[in-house]
Amino acid sequence: MRRVPTVDRPPLQREAIIAAARALIVADGLEALSLRKLAAELGVTAPALYAHVRDKQDLLRALAEGEFEALVDRFAEVDDPDPIARIKGHGRAYVQHARENPELFRVMFLFPPELSPASVPAEVELPGATKAFEAAAGAVADAIAAGLIDADDPLLVALTLWSGTHGVANVLQLGFGLPTELEDAMIDEVTDRLLAGYRP
């Protein structure tokens, strides 16, 4: 009886599954991700994945956590002592992150930040999302404390600025083919206009 040769394959690991899912989403979009397709990419059966991920939601959560960690790292690089400059730098970093991987940006916001205790259902609560929001909101609180923003509610200001920045990021996903300089100017324009309304 002829023996079928075995294929040397490294043991399946959670990190490899997450990396393969990330590559699949970047290449084909969020809708293309299924555990069956992912298993085929990895050369295993779909049930083999369940030893490492509970379900598709667990996989998306892990992907989003990685993307939020990368965003927090970008925010950390914006270390200007001037909180207004930090707010603007965070806005640019946020939009740049969205531009580089638009499909992964969509994955991130399946998991919103927790703004107050129990404000987000447990199944979509994600520490990385909360950490990213708190990093950006910290610059807003510093600007209020320094008298550079005239407002009583740092959370409201942070949400307002995030809404503007997130809006720019989403508009740029529509694929207008705008010059990079114009795209860069959009985020500064939105942030500057919003900040102007908060000037003392």
Z-matrix of the N, CA and C atoms (Angstrom, degrees):
N
C 1 1.459
C 2 1.523 1 109.49
N 3 1.330 2 115.26 1 130.33
C 4 1.452 3 120.13 2 -177.45
C 5 1.521 4 110.69 3 -78.73
N 6 1.322 5 115.99 4 133.98
C 7 1.457 6 120.58 5 -178.10
C 8 1.523 7 109.99 6 -91.49
N 9 1.342 8 117.29 7 133.09
C 10 1.463 9 121.42 8 177.23
C 11 1.522 10 107.96 9 -77.41
N 12 1.352 11 117.13 10 126.37
C 13 1.468 12 118.42 11 -178.72
C 14 1.522 13 110.73 12 -64.69
N 15 1.313 14 115.54 13 140.78
C 16 1.470 15 119.96 14 177.28
C 17 1.517 16 109.43 15 -87.41
N 18 1.296 17 115.38 16 148.56
C 19 1.460 18 120.85 17 179.35
C 20 1.521 19 108.07 18 -93.97
N 21 1.319 20 115.80 19 127.84
C 22 1.468 21 119.55 20 176.13
C 23 1.524 22 108.60 21 -73.42
N 24 1.306 23 115.72 22 114.61
C 25 1.463 24 120.79 23 -178.62
C 26 1.517 25 107.52 24 -133.92
N 27 1.335 26 117.62 25 134.17
C 28 1.463 27 117.67 26 177.62
C 29 1.522 28 109.82 27 -63.21
N 30 1.344 29 116.69 28 151.70
C 31 1.468 30 118.71 29 179.82
C 32 1.526 31 111.10 30 -59.54
N 33 1.306 32 115.53 31 142.09
C 34 1.458 33 121.41 32 -179.21
C 35 1.533 34 109.75 33 -65.76
N 36 1.330 35 116.60 34 133.14
C 37 1.463 36 121.73 35 179.27
C 38 1.519 37 109.40 36 -132.94
N 39 1.316 38 115.51 37 153.39
C 40 1.464 39 121.23 38 -178.64
C 41 1.534 40 111.61 39 -55.97
N 42 1.331 41 116.53 40 -43.45
C 43 1.464 42 120.19 41 -178.22
C 44 1.527 43 111.59 42 -60.76
N 45 1.332 44 116.38 43 -39.21
C 46 1.469 45 119.99 44 179.63
C 47 1.531 46 110.82 45 -68.31
N 48 1.323 47 116.57 46 -36.54
C 49 1.467 48 120.48 47 177.93
C 50 1.523 49 110.09 48 -64.90
N 51 1.332 50 116.47 49 -44.56
C 52 1.468 51 121.10 50 179.99
C 53 1.523 52 109.99 51 -63.30
N 54 1.340 53 116.75 52 -43.66
C 55 1.471 54 120.25 53 179.91
C 56 1.524 55 111.05 54 -63.00
N 57 1.327 56 116.90 55 -40.43
C 58 1.467 57 120.16 56 179.24
C 59 1.523 58 110.82 57 -67.19
N 60 1.326 59 117.14 58 -39.40
C 61 1.466 60 120.75 59 177.75
C 62 1.524 61 109.99 60 -64.12
N 63 1.316 62 116.45 61 -41.34
C 64 1.472 63 120.57 62 178.86
C 65 1.527 64 110.04 63 -60.45
N 66 1.334 65 116.51 64 -47.46
C 67 1.466 66 120.67 65 -179.41
C 68 1.533 67 111.06 66 -62.27
N 69 1.317 68 116.61 67 -38.95
C 70 1.469 69 121.20 68 179.50
C 71 1.525 70 110.76 69 -64.28
N 72 1.323 71 117.06 70 -43.33
C 73 1.469 72 120.74 71 179.72
C 74 1.523 73 110.70 72 -66.62
N 75 1.338 74 117.39 73 -43.33
C 76 1.465 75 120.53 74 178.97
C 77 1.531 76 110.44 75 -60.32
N 78 1.329 77 116.37 76 -41.32
C 79 1.466 78 120.53 77 -176.40
C 80 1.520 79 113.30 78 -76.39
N 81 1.340 80 116.86 79 -42.45
C 82 1.462 81 119.87 80 -169.13
C 83 1.525 82 115.43 81 -121.13
N 84 1.337 83 117.65 82 -3.83
C 85 1.456 84 120.35 83 178.92
C 86 1.519 85 112.62 84 96.74
N 87 1.324 86 114.94 85 160.15
C 88 1.457 87 121.74 86 -176.78
C 89 1.525 88 112.08 87 -59.86
N 90 1.343 89 116.69 88 -38.72
C 91 1.467 90 119.68 89 -177.22
C 92 1.524 91 112.23 90 -65.02
N 93 1.333 92 116.97 91 -21.42
C 94 1.469 93 120.28 92 -177.45
C 95 1.524 94 112.47 93 -75.83
N 96 1.320 95 117.30 94 -15.42
C 97 1.458 96 119.44 95 -175.42
C 98 1.528 97 111.76 96 -76.74
N 99 1.315 98 115.56 97 122.98
C 100 1.463 99 122.04 98 168.92
C 101 1.521 100 105.80 99 -143.16
N 102 1.318 101 115.94 100 153.90
C 103 1.461 102 118.80 101 -179.97
C 104 1.526 103 111.11 102 -64.86
N 105 1.324 104 116.89 103 -33.04
C 106 1.463 105 120.16 104 178.40
C 107 1.529 106 111.07 105 -65.10
N 108 1.335 107 115.79 106 -45.82
C 109 1.468 108 119.49 107 -179.95
C 110 1.527 109 110.25 108 -67.02
N 111 1.315 110 116.04 109 -38.89
C 112 1.460 111 120.44 110 179.59
C 113 1.532 112 110.42 111 -63.97
N 114 1.325 113 116.36 112 -42.56
C 115 1.466 114 120.33 113 178.01
C 116 1.532 115 110.44 114 -60.34
N 117 1.328 116 116.85 115 -42.10
C 118 1.465 117 120.33 116 179.10
C 119 1.525 118 110.68 117 -62.25
N 120 1.347 119 116.72 118 -40.16
C 121 1.471 120 120.75 119 178.13
C 122 1.527 121 110.80 120 -61.37
N 123 1.331 122 115.61 121 -36.18
C 124 1.466 123 120.54 122 -177.56
C 125 1.529 124 112.96 123 -87.90
N 126 1.336 125 116.55 124 -5.97
C 127 1.459 126 120.53 125 178.95
C 128 1.514 127 113.64 126 73.70
N 129 1.342 128 115.67 127 31.66
C 130 1.468 129 120.46 128 178.42
C 131 1.527 130 108.26 129 -130.68
N 132 1.325 131 116.38 130 176.05
C 133 1.459 132 120.32 131 174.61
C 134 1.526 133 109.18 132 -87.91
N 135 1.313 134 116.78 133 154.25
C 136 1.467 135 120.61 134 -179.49
C 137 1.529 136 112.39 135 -56.50
N 138 1.361 137 119.72 136 -41.64
C 139 1.468 138 118.52 137 179.22
C 140 1.530 139 113.36 138 -60.06
N 141 1.327 140 117.73 139 -25.94
C 142 1.470 141 120.26 140 179.66
C 143 1.528 142 111.32 141 -64.16
N 144 1.315 143 116.75 142 -27.09
C 145 1.469 144 120.14 143 -179.97
C 146 1.524 145 111.72 144 -68.18
N 147 1.330 146 116.48 145 -28.82
C 148 1.465 147 119.79 146 -172.97
C 149 1.531 148 113.54 147 -70.11
N 150 1.308 149 116.67 148 -10.05
C 151 1.469 150 119.11 149 172.99
C 152 1.522 151 110.78 150 -76.16
N 153 1.339 152 115.99 151 -13.12
C 154 1.471 153 120.26 152 -173.80
C 155 1.526 154 113.60 153 -123.65
N 156 1.322 155 117.70 154 -26.24
C 157 1.472 156 121.84 155 175.86
C 158 1.523 157 108.30 156 -132.87
N 159 1.332 158 116.64 157 139.41
C 160 1.469 159 119.74 158 -177.56
C 161 1.521 160 111.79 159 -67.89
N 162 1.325 161 115.37 160 -42.72
C 163 1.459 162 121.23 161 -176.57
C 164 1.526 163 107.71 162 -169.02
N 165 1.319 164 116.46 163 -175.33
C 166 1.462 165 120.47 164 -178.84
C 167 1.526 166 111.21 165 -63.38
N 168 1.325 167 117.66 166 -36.70
C 169 1.464 168 121.23 167 179.18
C 170 1.526 169 110.97 168 -62.10
N 171 1.313 170 116.93 169 -40.69
C 172 1.463 171 121.76 170 177.78
C 173 1.524 172 109.99 171 -62.66
N 174 1.319 173 116.42 172 -40.31
C 175 1.463 174 121.64 173 178.86
C 176 1.523 175 110.97 174 -65.78
N 177 1.328 176 117.04 175 -45.59
C 178 1.463 177 120.89 176 178.78
C 179 1.526 178 111.11 177 -64.01
N 180 1.326 179 116.54 178 -37.37
C 181 1.470 180 120.65 179 177.44
C 182 1.535 181 110.39 180 -60.42
N 183 1.330 182 116.17 181 -44.68
C 184 1.466 183 120.26 182 179.75
C 185 1.524 184 111.13 183 -64.07
N 186 1.318 185 116.43 184 -40.66
C 187 1.470 186 120.71 185 176.98
C 188 1.524 187 110.86 186 -62.23
N 189 1.331 188 116.31 187 -46.85
C 190 1.462 189 120.69 188 -179.15
C 191 1.526 190 110.78 189 -62.99
N 192 1.324 191 117.04 190 -40.25
C 193 1.467 192 120.67 191 179.86
C 194 1.530 193 110.16 192 -59.63
N 195 1.329 194 116.19 193 -43.34
C 196 1.470 195 119.98 194 177.82
C 197 1.510 196 112.60 195 -62.76
N 198 1.331 197 116.30 196 -40.72
C 199 1.467 198 119.80 197 179.41
C 200 1.533 199 111.21 198 -67.63
N 201 1.325 200 116.95 199 -39.64
C 202 1.465 201 118.88 200 177.78
C 203 1.528 202 111.23 201 -67.12
N 204 1.324 203 117.47 202 -35.45
C 205 1.465 204 119.74 203 176.01
C 206 1.531 205 109.86 204 -61.38
N 207 1.333 206 116.28 205 -41.86
C 208 1.464 207 120.36 206 178.26
C 209 1.530 208 110.77 207 -64.29
N 210 1.333 209 117.02 208 -38.84
C 211 1.462 210 120.50 209 178.35
C 212 1.529 211 110.79 210 -66.58
N 213 1.328 212 117.36 211 -42.14
C 214 1.467 213 120.76 212 177.30
C 215 1.535 214 109.88 213 -60.55
N 216 1.328 215 117.39 214 -39.61
C 217 1.463 216 120.61 215 176.97
C 218 1.528 217 110.75 216 -61.78
N 219 1.330 218 116.69 217 -40.60
C 220 1.472 219 119.75 218 177.00
C 221 1.529 220 110.43 219 -62.80
N 222 1.334 221 115.96 220 -43.30
C 223 1.465 222 119.51 221 178.62
C 224 1.527 223 110.86 222 -61.09
N 225 1.331 224 116.70 223 -38.36
C 226 1.465 225 120.99 224 -178.13
C 227 1.527 226 111.46 225 -64.82
N 228 1.331 227 116.79 226 -26.81
C 229 1.466 228 120.17 227 178.09
C 230 1.524 229 111.97 228 -72.48
N 231 1.336 230 116.68 229 -17.01
C 232 1.469 231 121.37 230 177.60
C 233 1.530 232 106.63 231 -88.93
N 234 1.322 233 116.67 232 90.30
C 235 1.468 234 120.18 233 -171.62
C 236 1.528 235 112.56 234 -116.11
N 237 1.323 236 116.85 235 27.70
C 238 1.462 237 120.80 236 178.82
C 239 1.531 238 109.64 237 -62.87
N 240 1.337 239 118.32 238 135.44
C 241 1.475 240 118.90 239 178.49
C 242 1.530 241 113.44 240 -66.73
N 243 1.330 242 117.15 241 -21.21
C 244 1.459 243 121.37 242 178.69
C 245 1.532 244 108.86 243 -79.88
N 246 1.341 245 118.70 244 115.32
C 247 1.476 246 119.37 245 -176.39
C 248 1.525 247 113.57 246 -62.60
N 249 1.333 248 118.52 247 -30.28
C 250 1.475 249 119.98 248 177.38
C 251 1.522 250 109.82 249 -66.07
N 252 1.327 251 116.26 250 -41.69
C 253 1.469 252 119.86 251 176.98
C 254 1.524 253 110.32 252 -63.95
N 255 1.335 254 117.25 253 -35.09
C 256 1.462 255 120.16 254 177.56
C 257 1.531 256 110.91 255 -67.49
N 258 1.321 257 116.49 256 -42.42
C 259 1.471 258 119.69 257 177.48
C 260 1.530 259 110.15 258 -56.95
N 261 1.318 260 116.13 259 -46.64
C 262 1.470 261 120.03 260 -179.42
C 263 1.526 262 111.14 261 -66.32
N 264 1.337 263 116.10 262 -39.72
C 265 1.461 264 119.99 263 178.65
C 266 1.520 265 112.26 264 -65.21
N 267 1.344 266 115.97 265 -38.45
C 268 1.461 267 119.35 266 176.65
C 269 1.530 268 110.63 267 -63.24
N 270 1.325 269 116.38 268 -40.10
C 271 1.463 270 120.18 269 178.72
C 272 1.523 271 111.47 270 -61.01
N 273 1.330 272 115.96 271 -44.37
C 274 1.469 273 119.41 272 179.20
C 275 1.527 274 110.87 273 -64.48
N 276 1.336 275 116.07 274 -42.26
C 277 1.474 276 120.35 275 -179.61
C 278 1.523 277 110.52 276 -62.55
N 279 1.310 278 116.29 277 -40.35
C 280 1.466 279 122.27 278 -179.02
C 281 1.531 280 110.63 279 -62.79
N 282 1.328 281 115.82 280 -48.69
C 283 1.466 282 119.82 281 -178.82
C 284 1.529 283 110.55 282 -66.82
N 285 1.337 284 116.77 283 -39.11
C 286 1.461 285 119.65 284 178.34
C 287 1.524 286 110.98 285 -62.23
N 288 1.317 287 116.63 286 -40.07
C 289 1.467 288 120.51 287 178.01
C 290 1.530 289 110.29 288 -61.42
N 291 1.312 290 116.55 289 -42.46
C 292 1.470 291 121.04 290 178.71
C 293 1.527 292 111.15 291 -65.59
N 294 1.329 293 117.23 292 -39.96
C 295 1.469 294 120.70 293 -178.05
C 296 1.523 295 112.13 294 -66.57
N 297 1.320 296 116.19 295 -35.90
C 298 1.465 297 119.33 296 -175.06
C 299 1.525 298 112.50 297 -71.02
N 300 1.326 299 117.74 298 -37.26
C 301 1.464 300 120.83 299 -179.02
C 302 1.527 301 110.15 300 -140.72
N 303 1.315 302 117.45 301 75.89
C 304 1.466 303 120.16 302 -174.56
C 305 1.525 304 114.23 303 -58.38
N 306 1.324 305 118.03 304 -36.25
C 307 1.465 306 119.32 305 -178.74
C 308 1.528 307 111.10 306 -70.82
N 309 1.325 308 117.62 307 -36.40
C 310 1.457 309 120.57 308 176.55
C 311 1.521 310 110.89 309 -70.93
N 312 1.326 311 116.99 310 -31.08
C 313 1.461 312 121.53 311 175.26
C 314 1.525 313 109.95 312 -60.73
N 315 1.331 314 116.63 313 -38.39
C 316 1.474 315 120.61 314 176.43
C 317 1.529 316 111.04 315 -62.78
N 318 1.323 317 116.53 316 -39.16
C 319 1.465 318 120.49 317 179.75
C 320 1.520 319 110.52 318 -62.47
N 321 1.334 320 117.05 319 -39.57
C 322 1.460 321 121.29 320 -177.03
C 323 1.521 322 111.54 321 -55.92
N 324 1.308 323 116.66 322 -40.10
C 325 1.459 324 119.00 323 -171.45
C 326 1.525 325 113.61 324 -94.92
N 327 1.330 326 114.35 325 19.14
C 328 1.465 327 119.50 326 161.14
C 329 1.526 328 108.62 327 -78.10
N 330 1.355 329 115.78 328 -11.43
C 331 1.463 330 122.77 329 -174.87
C 332 1.523 331 109.44 330 -130.94
N 333 1.330 332 118.91 331 93.66
C 334 1.468 333 121.08 332 -176.67
C 335 1.527 334 112.00 333 -75.82
N 336 1.339 335 116.31 334 159.75
C 337 1.465 336 119.09 335 176.48
C 338 1.523 337 111.35 336 -71.94
N 339 1.315 338 115.28 337 155.64
C 340 1.459 339 120.40 338 175.42
C 341 1.527 340 107.22 339 -90.18
N 342 1.317 341 116.56 340 117.31
C 343 1.466 342 121.46 341 -175.76
C 344 1.515 343 112.19 342 -92.78
N 345 1.318 344 116.14 343 -22.80
C 346 1.460 345 121.78 344 176.37
C 347 1.523 346 106.46 345 -152.69
N 348 1.334 347 118.48 346 161.69
C 349 1.467 348 119.05 347 -178.58
C 350 1.530 349 112.46 348 -53.16
N 351 1.316 350 114.77 349 130.43
C 352 1.475 351 122.36 350 177.67
C 353 1.524 352 113.54 351 62.28
N 354 1.355 353 117.49 352 25.18
C 355 1.467 354 119.39 353 178.45
C 356 1.527 355 111.87 354 -81.44
N 357 1.326 356 116.76 355 -13.97
C 358 1.458 357 121.45 356 -178.25
C 359 1.527 358 108.46 357 -124.64
N 360 1.343 359 118.81 358 134.23
C 361 1.466 360 120.12 359 177.60
C 362 1.531 361 111.30 360 -56.99
N 363 1.305 362 116.12 361 145.04
C 364 1.468 363 121.36 362 -175.26
C 365 1.524 364 112.47 363 -56.12
N 366 1.340 365 117.13 364 -34.09
C 367 1.465 366 119.35 365 -175.29
C 368 1.531 367 113.52 366 -71.16
N 369 1.327 368 117.51 367 -16.94
C 370 1.465 369 119.21 368 178.02
C 371 1.526 370 112.75 369 -119.45
N 372 1.336 371 117.34 370 2.20
C 373 1.459 372 120.08 371 178.60
C 374 1.528 373 108.87 372 -67.84
N 375 1.336 374 116.52 373 135.19
C 376 1.465 375 121.12 374 -176.47
C 377 1.529 376 108.91 375 -140.39
N 378 1.328 377 118.37 376 116.37
C 379 1.465 378 120.32 377 -178.27
C 380 1.526 379 113.75 378 -55.94
N 381 1.332 380 117.43 379 -37.86
C 382 1.467 381 120.13 380 -179.09
C 383 1.514 382 112.45 381 -62.07
N 384 1.329 383 117.05 382 -39.02
C 385 1.463 384 120.96 383 178.32
C 386 1.518 385 110.35 384 -63.55
N 387 1.326 386 115.61 385 -43.23
C 388 1.462 387 120.30 386 179.64
C 389 1.526 388 110.71 387 -65.66
N 390 1.320 389 116.72 388 -40.97
C 391 1.470 390 121.03 389 -179.95
C 392 1.531 391 110.90 390 -62.84
N 393 1.331 392 116.80 391 -41.20
C 394 1.472 393 120.32 392 179.36
C 395 1.525 394 110.60 393 -64.91
N 396 1.339 395 115.94 394 -43.54
C 397 1.465 396 118.48 395 179.84
C 398 1.524 397 110.21 396 -64.42
N 399 1.322 398 117.38 397 -41.96
C 400 1.465 399 120.54 398 -178.98
C 401 1.520 400 111.55 399 -64.86
N 402 1.336 401 117.03 400 -34.63
C 403 1.464 402 120.35 401 177.77
C 404 1.522 403 110.62 402 -62.90
N 405 1.332 404 116.43 403 -45.13
C 406 1.462 405 120.31 404 179.16
C 407 1.527 406 111.22 405 -70.03
N 408 1.328 407 116.56 406 -40.89
C 409 1.467 408 120.19 407 -179.53
C 410 1.520 409 112.02 408 -66.04
N 411 1.332 410 116.91 409 -26.81
C 412 1.465 411 120.26 410 178.16
C 413 1.517 412 112.28 411 -61.09
N 414 1.324 413 117.16 412 -38.93
C 415 1.463 414 120.58 413 178.00
C 416 1.526 415 110.66 414 -65.89
N 417 1.326 416 116.62 415 -36.34
C 418 1.470 417 121.03 416 177.75
C 419 1.530 418 109.82 417 -64.62
N 420 1.341 419 116.63 418 -46.28
C 421 1.462 420 120.41 419 179.21
C 422 1.525 421 110.87 420 -61.05
N 423 1.331 422 116.39 421 -39.31
C 424 1.473 423 120.20 422 178.50
C 425 1.529 424 111.05 423 -64.74
N 426 1.336 425 116.60 424 -39.30
C 427 1.468 426 120.39 425 179.65
C 428 1.525 427 111.11 426 -66.13
N 429 1.331 428 116.74 427 -38.62
C 430 1.473 429 120.35 428 177.35
C 431 1.528 430 109.69 429 -66.04
N 432 1.340 431 116.57 430 -44.82
C 433 1.465 432 120.91 431 -179.54
C 434 1.522 433 111.51 432 -62.35
N 435 1.338 434 117.06 433 -32.44
C 436 1.466 435 121.34 434 -179.79
C 437 1.527 436 112.55 435 -83.89
N 438 1.335 437 117.17 436 -1.69
C 439 1.461 438 120.54 437 -179.73
C 440 1.517 439 113.91 438 77.57
N 441 1.327 440 116.96 439 15.94
C 442 1.470 441 121.08 440 -179.12
C 443 1.526 442 111.65 441 -88.72
N 444 1.327 443 116.47 442 -19.03
C 445 1.463 444 123.07 443 175.21
C 446 1.519 445 106.72 444 -125.96
N 447 1.327 446 115.31 445 130.32
C 448 1.457 447 120.83 446 -179.66
C 449 1.530 448 108.77 447 -97.00
N 450 1.331 449 115.48 448 94.01
C 451 1.460 450 120.52 449 -178.80
C 452 1.519 451 108.50 450 -160.11
N 453 1.321 452 115.08 451 153.72
C 454 1.461 453 120.40 452 179.42
C 455 1.523 454 112.90 453 -99.61
N 456 1.324 455 117.26 454 -19.38
C 457 1.460 456 121.18 455 -172.57
C 458 1.532 457 110.60 456 -119.35
N 459 1.344 458 118.05 457 96.06
C 460 1.471 459 119.76 458 -179.16
C 461 1.529 460 113.49 459 -58.81
N 462 1.338 461 116.72 460 -33.90
C 463 1.464 462 119.41 461 -179.83
C 464 1.523 463 110.93 462 -64.46
N 465 1.319 464 116.80 463 -43.43
C 466 1.463 465 120.37 464 179.80
C 467 1.528 466 110.89 465 -62.49
N 468 1.325 467 116.40 466 -42.87
C 469 1.474 468 119.99 467 179.70
C 470 1.530 469 109.82 468 -65.05
N 471 1.333 470 116.76 469 -44.73
C 472 1.464 471 120.11 470 -179.71
C 473 1.528 472 111.07 471 -61.12
N 474 1.330 473 116.67 472 -42.31
C 475 1.466 474 120.02 473 178.52
C 476 1.525 475 111.73 474 -65.41
N 477 1.331 476 116.72 475 -38.24
C 478 1.462 477 120.72 476 179.42
C 479 1.528 478 110.54 477 -64.83
N 480 1.333 479 116.27 478 -46.10
C 481 1.467 480 120.19 479 179.52
C 482 1.531 481 110.75 480 -65.23
N 483 1.338 482 116.18 481 -39.90
C 484 1.464 483 119.61 482 178.54
C 485 1.527 484 110.13 483 -63.61
N 486 1.325 485 117.07 484 -40.06
C 487 1.468 486 120.13 485 179.40
C 488 1.520 487 110.90 486 -58.71
N 489 1.327 488 116.79 487 -43.16
C 490 1.460 489 120.51 488 178.40
C 491 1.522 490 111.89 489 -64.36
N 492 1.320 491 115.84 490 -46.75
C 493 1.464 492 120.84 491 -178.83
C 494 1.525 493 111.30 492 -64.87
N 495 1.319 494 116.11 493 -43.73
C 496 1.462 495 120.93 494 179.93
C 497 1.531 496 109.84 495 -64.46
N 498 1.328 497 116.04 496 -36.77
C 499 1.465 498 119.65 497 176.85
C 500 1.514 499 111.94 498 -61.10
N 501 1.331 500 117.31 499 -44.56
C 502 1.467 501 120.49 500 177.53
C 503 1.525 502 110.23 501 -61.60
N 504 1.337 503 116.37 502 -45.65
C 505 1.468 504 119.94 503 -179.80
C 506 1.525 505 110.82 504 -57.60
N 507 1.330 506 117.01 505 -41.99
C 508 1.464 507 120.25 506 -179.05
C 509 1.523 508 112.40 507 -71.74
N 510 1.324 509 117.13 508 -38.39
C 511 1.470 510 119.70 509 177.91
C 512 1.528 511 110.07 510 -61.62
N 513 1.325 512 116.60 511 -40.64
C 514 1.463 513 119.56 512 -178.77
C 515 1.526 514 112.22 513 -69.15
N 516 1.349 515 117.26 514 -17.34
C 517 1.467 516 120.65 515 176.50
C 518 1.531 517 111.18 516 -74.08
N 519 1.321 518 117.54 517 -13.56
C 520 1.466 519 120.60 518 -175.56
C 521 1.520 520 112.70 519 -74.28
N 522 1.336 521 116.38 520 -11.07
C 523 1.465 522 119.81 521 172.94
C 524 1.510 523 115.26 522 76.23
N 525 1.336 524 117.02 523 43.55
C 526 1.466 525 120.16 524 178.31
C 527 1.518 526 112.32 525 -71.45
N 528 1.329 527 117.86 526 -16.76
C 529 1.462 528 120.26 527 -177.11
C 530 1.517 529 112.05 528 70.33
N 531 1.324 530 116.78 529 33.56
C 532 1.463 531 120.54 530 -179.94
C 533 1.528 532 110.24 531 -69.77
N 534 1.329 533 116.94 532 151.82
C 535 1.475 534 118.91 533 174.64
C 536 1.528 535 109.68 534 -59.71
N 537 1.319 536 116.07 535 145.89
C 538 1.462 537 120.84 536 -178.72
C 539 1.519 538 111.42 537 -56.37
N 540 1.343 539 116.71 538 -37.88
C 541 1.472 540 119.89 539 -178.70
C 542 1.529 541 110.84 540 -62.98
N 543 1.330 542 116.11 541 -37.73
C 544 1.461 543 119.79 542 179.49
C 545 1.528 544 110.50 543 -69.92
N 546 1.332 545 116.34 544 -40.70
C 547 1.466 546 119.58 545 176.64
C 548 1.523 547 110.37 546 -60.55
N 549 1.340 548 115.99 547 -43.66
C 550 1.471 549 119.78 548 179.01
C 551 1.527 550 110.89 549 -63.31
N 552 1.322 551 115.99 550 -38.45
C 553 1.471 552 119.94 551 -178.98
C 554 1.527 553 111.11 552 -67.95
N 555 1.328 554 117.16 553 -31.08
C 556 1.470 555 120.32 554 -177.77
C 557 1.523 556 112.21 555 -60.06
N 558 1.332 557 116.16 556 -45.65
C 559 1.464 558 118.30 557 -177.37
C 560 1.520 559 110.81 558 -67.19
N 561 1.337 560 117.23 559 -39.06
C 562 1.473 561 119.11 560 176.99
C 563 1.521 562 110.90 561 -65.21
N 564 1.323 563 116.19 562 -39.98
C 565 1.469 564 120.55 563 -179.00
C 566 1.536 565 110.42 564 -62.41
N 567 1.319 566 116.93 565 -47.72
C 568 1.466 567 120.50 566 -178.74
C 569 1.522 568 110.28 567 -63.91
N 570 1.326 569 117.35 568 -47.21
C 571 1.466 570 120.88 569 -178.48
C 572 1.527 571 110.50 570 -63.97
N 573 1.333 572 117.17 571 -45.35
C 574 1.473 573 120.35 572 -179.66
C 575 1.523 574 111.50 573 -61.33
N 576 1.325 575 116.99 574 -42.02
C 577 1.474 576 120.22 575 -179.42
C 578 1.517 577 111.48 576 -65.82
N 579 1.340 578 116.22 577 -40.65
C 580 1.458 579 119.04 578 178.45
C 581 1.525 580 110.51 579 -67.15
N 582 1.318 581 117.11 580 -44.23
C 583 1.458 582 120.58 581 -179.67
C 584 1.521 583 111.33 582 -63.54
N 585 1.341 584 116.54 583 -34.08
C 586 1.468 585 119.75 584 179.77
C 587 1.530 586 111.29 585 -59.10
N 588 1.321 587 116.05 586 -32.67
C 589 1.465 588 120.06 587 178.97
C 590 1.503 589 113.07 588 -72.23
N 591 1.322 590 117.01 589 -15.65
C 592 1.472 591 120.99 590 -179.91
C 593 1.534 592 112.93 591 -104.83
N 594 1.322 593 116.11 592 7.40
C 595 1.466 594 117.43 593 -178.96
C 596 1.514 595 111.08 594 -66.21
N 597 1.324 596 116.48 595 140.50
C 598 1.492 597 118.79 596 178.05
C 599 1.517 598 110.92 597 -60.51
